Structure formats: C-alpha cells, structure tokens
Amino acid sequence: MTASPIIRRREQLEKQERAYLAPFAVCSDTVNVTGREHGEDPPADRTHFQRDWHRITHSHAFRKLEYKTQVIVFGEGGEMGDVVRNRLTHTLEVSQIATSMSRTLGLNEDLASAIALAHDLGHTPFGHSGEDKLRELVRSFNHNDHSLKIVRQLEHRYPDFPGLNLTVHTLAGMEKHDTPHDKTLTNHFLPGQAPSLESQVASIADQIAYRSHDLEDSIVSGTLSIQDWMTSGLEIWQQVWDEMGEIEDERVRLPQVTRRLINLMVGDVLAETQRRMREAKVATDADVAAAKVDLVGFSSGFAPLNDELGRFLMDRFYQDYRVRRGTVKGQMIIERLFTHLRDNPSLLPPLQYGDYSTAVGKGEDRLHREPLRVIVDYIAGMTDREAYNLFVRLFEVGHA
C-alpha cells in the first residue's frame, strides 16, 4: 500500500475540492480560467482562494480595522468599551458565520472567507457616519467601492503589481456584496453573472453578524437594558428568550441570547436556501451564475422579523444620543481634517503630497486620482485613533 504524500500540492488540493464540494460551488481550479487581474505564478502548496484570504489578513487595511468603529466609537463604550465590537471583530464574526454556512451547504469555504474578510476594508474612521460625511464633502464615496480600490490599488506589498492581485472571483464577490447597508456602484467583475453562492453567503453572514452582535453591544455598552428588549414587543426577541428558558447566571444570559439568535437566523437561511435552489432547479455553478433571483436569504416568514429587529436597533441604539455624540464628533473631525488638508495640501505626508502634486499638475496621479481624491483616500484609510490624533496635532495648541 502506497502512503499518501505528506505535502499536498495545489493540484491535489484542487482535485480534493472537486471531489467533496457541491457541484454548484466555485472550485479553486476555476481560477486557472478566470485568473487574477495581473499575471502571476499560481501558488504551489495552497489553493488560489487560500492565497486570497491569506493576502487579505496580512494587509495593512485589515489590521487597521481593529481601531475603526462598528457602532460605538473607539473609547466611547463606557466601562465595557473594550468589549464592544470594532470593525475587525465584526469582520471575523462575519467570516466565521460565512465559512460555517458554506461548509454546511458544500460551498468553497476559502472563497467565502476571502470575500467576508475583505468586505469592510474600505470603511472610514467613525463607521457609517464617517462615510456619510466624506460622501457629503466630495459627493461620491462608497465604502464597498473603496474596499475594491484598496485591494486593487492602495495596498503596496508586491513589486510586480499594485494592490493584492486577488482572484476575479473574490473581486466579483466583493463587488456584488449586497446588504441593506452595503451596495457597490460598479459591475466590472464577471458582469452579467449572478453572485456566486459563496458571495451570497458572505452577504447574509454580514447581516446575521451585525444584527446579533449589535443587539448584544446595545446592552454591554449600557445604551439599552435587557428590560428594554423585554418590553420591545419584538417577536424575534421573544422567540429567542422563550427558547433559552431560565438562566440564573447573568454572565451567561446575554451571550446565550446572541448564540441562539445567530442559530435561529442561520437555520432559517439554510432551509430557505435549500428551498430556493430546489425551486430554481440549481444543479451547477453555471446555474447559479444564470439565476435571476437571490438564492440565499431569509424566508418570507422570517424576513419581516429581521426587518423589525433592524428598525428597533436603528431607533433605539444607532440613533441614541450617547452613540450619536461619538459619531457626530467623528464627523466633525473628518470635516475639519478634509477642509484643512484641502486648503493646506503640503501638510499631507510625503507620499500623499507627491501624489497630490502630480494630480494637480497632470490632472490625475499615478493611480488616476484627481487631487481631492488623494486626500479622501488618505482620510478614509485612517483609524479612529489616527484621525483623532491628527486632529489634535493640527488644531490643539500645545501639540505638535
């Protein structure tokens, strides 16, 4: 009997994928046809999609997510401020949910993980409110589009190409990422094709993650109490609470609410996805690409409950005056930084000032950006802490 090789090369890993993934999954060897943006030798000991998510996790933009706002601005969460989610922990939870669902459905976990890990790279400091302020200042800014810009242009890690040179399937998954809060304005990658199931799973995992952890963080931060939720009249809360039963240990109670809410949402999506795929007679990845409707989503019975939860979070958590104090301050910081750097571009760091000067002289810089877009990209790439510290250095007397 011949022993199995200890080292499994890419070709063997691809064959294993073909054997165990569902026929409607995107297998890594597809990249041998669709490719990457720039020509590059294939990896030797990992699949193409493994290389993608490895590159994403090693990027500067990914590490910066730790100090970017999810809902509660960094440093504003009270005694439990270090426990509430930031943009990085949110991203990791999205990836966990997406890979778990992908395994259950027989999909490519590495592709789903790559899309999930990259989906929020383009977020500004101070969360969605920071994005809103940049959009107001320059009339066009979208964090999904900026995520693509980061992985295609702004990351500098390789001598032979800009960005991370991700696969077309990962870029398409990012571009087609779709939730109530996330829409991409472009359609460059795999145009005319519906999102892969891995992309759709990453999108719904995003929604499951922020619905569940925002509920938990609303209580952990002291913005809302369990009693507020008990009297909310939300059917989804009641379902979770009734299923949980009596738990005397208060330390366990809230994490169990989050756990059971995630399980409830994931279970509904998995059952509904199976129903939709059977109804659409989806058998292959080509059937997925040709589908005219989303194949992954909440059931018609559960979707209204999810929407109701979203409205409650918006009214009682996201718009709470204590949360808004932090986000409005963040918007003020972004506006002051933008106008000051616009009027005094020589205060930009050398690399950004060089790009700005080139753009002024030639109409665009090496990345085909107009002058103001250089400033926007600089600010968008900051963490909350970087933006705040620069604000202090520029505007507070006694700091240099």
C-alpha positions, 0 to 999 in steps of 0.5 A: 500500500502506497502512503499518501504524500505528506505535502499536498500540492495545489493540484491535489488540493484542487482535485480534493475540492472537486471531489467533496464540494457541491457541484454548484460551488466555485472550485479553486481550479476555476481560477486557472480560467478566470485568473487574477487581474495581473499575471502571476505564478499560481501558488504551489502548496495552497489553493488560489482562494487560500492565497486570497484570504491569506493576502487579505489578513496580512494587509495593512487595511485589515489590521487597521480595522481593529481601531475603526468603529462598528457602532460605538466609537473607539473609547466611547463604550463606557466601562465595557468599551473594550468589549464592544465590537470594532470593525475587525471583530465584526469582520471575523464574526462575519467570516466565521458565520460565512465559512460555517454556512458554506461548509454546511451547504458544500460551498468553497469555504476559502472563497467565502472567507476571502470575500467576508474578510475583505468586505469592510476594508474600505470603511472610514474612521467613525463607521457609517457616519464617517462615510456619510460625511466624506460622501457629503464633502466630495459627493461620491464615496462608497465604502464597498467601492473603496474596499475594491480600490484598496485591494486593487490599488492602495495596498503596496506589498508586491513589486510586480503589481499594485494592490493584492492581485486577488482572484476575479472571483473574490473581486466579483464577490466583493463587488456584488456584496449586497446588504441593506447597508452595503451596495457597490456602484460598479459591475466590472467583475464577471458582469452579467453573472449572478453572485456566486453562492459563496458571495451570497453567503458572505452577504447574509453572514454580514447581516446575521453578524451585525444584527446579533452582535449589535443587539448584544453591544446595545446592552454591554455598552449600557445604551439599552437594558435587557428590560428594554428588549423585554418590553420591545414587543419584538417577536424575534426577541421573544422567540429567542428568550422563550427558547433559552428558558431560565438562566440564573447566571447573568454572565451567561444570559446575554451571550446565550441570547446572541448564540441562539439568535445567530442559530435561529437566523442561520437555520432559517437561511439554510432551509430557505436556501435549500428551498430556493435552489430546489425551486430554481432547479440549481444543479451547477455553478453555471446555474447559479451564475444564470439565476435571476433571483437571490438564492440565499436569504431569509424566508418570507416568514422570517424576513419581516422579523429581521426587518423589525429587529433592524428598525428597533436597533436603528431607533433605539441604539444607532440613533441614541444620543450617547452613540450619536455624540461619538459619531457626530464628533467623528464627523466633525473631525473628518470635516475639519481634517478634509477642509484643512488638508484641502486648503493646506495640501503640503501638510499631507505626508510625503507620499500623499503630497507627491501624489497630490502634486502630480494630480494637480499638475497632470490632472490625475496621479499615478493611480488616476486620482484627481487631487481631492481624491488623494486626500479622501483616500488618505482620510478614509484609510485612517483609524479612529485613533489616527484621525483623532490624533491628527486632529489634535496635532493640527488644531490643539495648541500645545501639540505638535 
